[in-house]
Amino acid sequence: MKVTEYIERAKNTLLSFELLPPLKGRSILDVFDVLDPLMEFNPPFINVTYHRDEYGIKKKFSRRPGTMAICAAIMNKYGVDTVPHMLCGGFNKKMTEKILIDLWFSGIRNIFVLRGDPMNFEKKNVPEHNVHNHSVDLVKQIYDLNQGIYLDKNFIGVHPTDFCIGVTGYPEKHFESPNLNEDIFHLRKKITSGADYIITQMFFDNTKYFNFVYRCRLEGLTVPIIPGIKPISSKYQLWNIPANFYINLPHELVREVQRAKNNKYVSRIGIEWAIQQSIELKKSGIPVIHYYTMSNPHNVSEIVKNIC
């Protein structure tokens, strides 16, 4: 079933989760160990990430098994819908079409589209021929397949796909955008090109999310905007999260973490902070809350238990 269909039928706030595939050489049981504690909360869908930096620059080998295989294993074991992440970079349009066809044949009906950051050895922000340089281009290709439009125009009697397309939103704006207005302008292009819903980047101040939703609605964006929540779990993240995700951490949260004796206490602080965020979001009538597990289910499981 489509993510949007789950939202339309929801009577209460749904809870979805996102996980990182295990390193190559590990077992599928590592995936199940992450999901087993979370399945009691009946997630409507599970997102499975994909990262271009999982490919070695010299050896050119993936460090993690394919997202499609992980999605298929999850669907087979739990009977839950999966949402594979799909990136623009690293694939030409023909390769992208093949992947999409394989996903469709596998019974996957949802795709989450991201641009993906360039690798260190690649030129940044340089348009390339026959590849998707922006996520809106990938959205358009998926939308075309949904209309039965393939790259080979000579196909006869083709069957259209019917993917539900998700894209990322940034409550504190994408770091490359000069301001939030410009960022929402580009987000609007993705929606008008065929995207069906938005999942936000993590945030630690709910006012950022509510303001983002308000600004999007002013621009005529009526699609669901799902908040993304991640519990902080170490002092290192006080530097790592702002440096890598370009978001602000509230002063009160930072002070509490700085005063913590060790990461055990930090984890407790992060759980309590995310619980309060989740309670407020749930009270506001949010249809879905999306949790970034980073393949560590224990913190997220405790958060969800306290809001159900």
N, C-alpha and C positions, 0 to 999 in steps of 0.2 A: 504494500500500500504506500501511497505517496505521503511525504511529510505533511503536506498541506491538508491531506484528507484526515490525518490524525488530529491536526489542529482544529479542523472544522467540526469533528465529532467529539472533541474533548469536553467533558463536563467539569473537570477539575484541572489544575495545573499538572502537566505531564513533565516527566524528568527523563532527559536523554544524556548519554555519556559519549565521550570521545577517548579513544585509546591509540597508543603508538604501537605499531607492530614490533614483535620481539626481534632481537638481533638474529641474523642468519646462523643456523646451527643449533638454535634453541628449539624447543618443542612447541607445538600448537597448544600444549597444556599450559604454557605460560600465558597465552591469551585467555584461556578458560579460567585460570587462577585469578585473573583480573576481573573477569566478568561474573564469575559465580557469586561473589558477595553482593553484586549489584542487581542481579536478575530478579530478586525478590521485590524490587520496586517497579517491576513491569515497564521497563523503558520501551517506548514505541519504536525507537530506532537507535542504532549505534553508529557513530562516525568512526571511520578508520583513516588515520592520517597517512600522508605520503610526503617525504622530504627529499628534495634533490640532493642535499648534502649527504645523503646516504650512499652516494656513488663516489668511489675513490677516484681521485684525479689521475693517478698513475695506473693503477690496476684496472680501473673501470669496472669493478665488481660491486654489486649492491651489497650493503651490509645487512639488509633486512629482506625478508621474503615479500613477494608481491602483494599489494593491497587487495587485488581481486581474490587471491587464494584465501587470505584472511577473512574477507567478507563472506565467501562461500562457506567456509568452515563455521563461522558464527551463525549464519542462516540455517545451516544443516543441523547444528547442535541445539540451538535455542528457538528456532522458528521466529526470529525477530528480524525486522528489516535492517539492512545495513546501508550506510551512506559512504561510499569511497570518495576520498579526496582526489581531485584531478587538477594537475598543474599545467600551466601554459608552457613553461620552459622545458627544453629537452626533447620535445616531440614535434615532428612536422604534422601537417594536417591529415595526411594519409594514415600515419601511425595513430593519430588521435581517433580517427574514424574507426579504425580496426579495434582499438581498445573499447570504444563505445559500443560497437556491435557485439563484441564478446561479453561485455557487461550486461547488455540487454538479453542476450541468449542465456545468460546465467541467472536471470530472474531478478536482477537488480533494477530498481525503478527510480532510484534517487542518486543524484550526483552533486557533489559540493565542489564548486569551482574556485580556484585561487590562482593568482598569477605566479606565485613562487618567486623567491629571490634568486638572482643570478649566482652562479658558482664563482668562486674567487678567480678562476682562470678565464672567465668570460668577460667580454666587454659589457658594461652596464648601460642600459637605456639606449641601446643601438638597435633600431628596427631591423628585423631579418625577413627575408622573403620566404613565403610558404610556411611560416610558423605563426603561432598566436603570440603577439607581443604584449597583449593586455588581456585581462580576464574577460572583458566584454567580447573579445573576438572568439574566445572559446565558448562563451554563452551562446553567441550567434550560431556557431557550428552545431551545438547540441540542439538548439531550437530548430535549425534547418532539418536535422534528422527527424525531429518530432513532426515535421511537415512532410517527411518523405523525400527530402532533397539531399541527395548524396553527392560526393565530389565527382563521381563519374555520372555525367548527365545522360548517358546512354542506357542506364539501367531501366528496365521495363518491368512493370508490375511490382514495384518495390513496396515494402510495408514500412510505414512510419514507426518510429519509436514513440515513447510517451514518458520521457524522463521528467521528473520533478527536479528543478535546478535551484540549488542554494548558493548564495554568495556571502562574502564577508562584509561586515560593516564595522566602522571604527568610531566608537563614541567619543574618543579624544582625537580623532582624525588620523588618517594615514600619514606616516612621517614625511612622505614626499609631497603631500599637499600643502599649499601655502596657508590654507585656513579650512575650517570645517565646511563653509559654504561650498568651496570648490570640491571638497571631498564628496559631499552629498550630491553635487552635480554629476560627478563620475559614477556614483552609486546609482543614480537615477538612470543613467545610460544602460547599466547592466539590467535593471529591472525592465525598462522599455524594450530591451533586446530579447527578453524571454525568461529572466530569472523569476522564481516564484516566491522566494522567502530569503530572509537574511538571518545569519547568526553573527553576533558581535564578537569582536576581540574581547579578551578578558578585561575587566575593570574592577576596581575596588571601592568605588564611590558610586552609589546608585543614582545620584543626581546627574552624573555624566550620562548614564543610560537614558534616564527619563527625558533629559534635555535633547539627546540625540533622536529619540523617537518623536518628540515634539517637532523638531526641525525637519525630520523626514516627512511627517504628515503635512507640514506647511508646504512642502514641495510636491505634494500630491502622491507620495508613496504610500500605498495602502496595504502592501504585502505584510505578512507577519514578520516581526523583528524579535528574534529569540535572543535573550541575554546569555552571554557566556561567562561562567564563573569558574575561577580556579583558586583553591586555598593555598595561601603561602605556607611554606613548610621549613624554610631555613633562612638564616641570616644572610647567606650568600645571595638570596633572591632580592634583597633590598637593592643590590647593585645590578644583578643579572636581569631582572624583569624590566626595569626602566631602560637598560642599555640595549636589550634585544627586541623589546616590544614597544618602546617609545610611549609608555604610559606612566602616569603619576601614581604614586602611592600616598594615601592620606597621611597627614602628619601624625594623627593619633595612632594609626597602625604602625608606622615606622618607630615611634617612641616606644610602644609596647614591645615590639620585636627587639629593639636595641637593648632593652632592660632585661630581656629573657636570659636565663643562665646558660641554656644550651638549646639545641634544635628540638629537643623533646618539648620544651616549653613553647618554642616558636610554633611548632605544629599545632599545639593546643590553641594558641592565639589565632592562628590561621583558620582553624575549624570554627571557632566561636565567631570570628568576623564573617566568614562565609555563611554561617547559620543566620546571622542577623540580616545579611544581604538577601538571602533566600526568602526569609519570612516576609520582608518588606515587598519583595518582588511578587511573591505569591498573593499577598493581600491586595496588591494592585490589579490582580486579575490576569497576570501574564499566562498565556496558554502553555508555554514550555520553558523550562529552565535547563540550559545545556551545561554540563560539567566537564571540564578538562581534567581527566584523571591522570594523564602522563603515566599511564600503566601502574599507578599506585591507587588501588581502590579503597584503602582503609579510611583515609581522611574523608573522601567523598561519601562513603557509606555512612559514616557517623553524622555527617552534615544532613544527609537525606533522611536518616532516621529521626532527626530532631525537627523536621518540618512536615513529616507525613502524619 
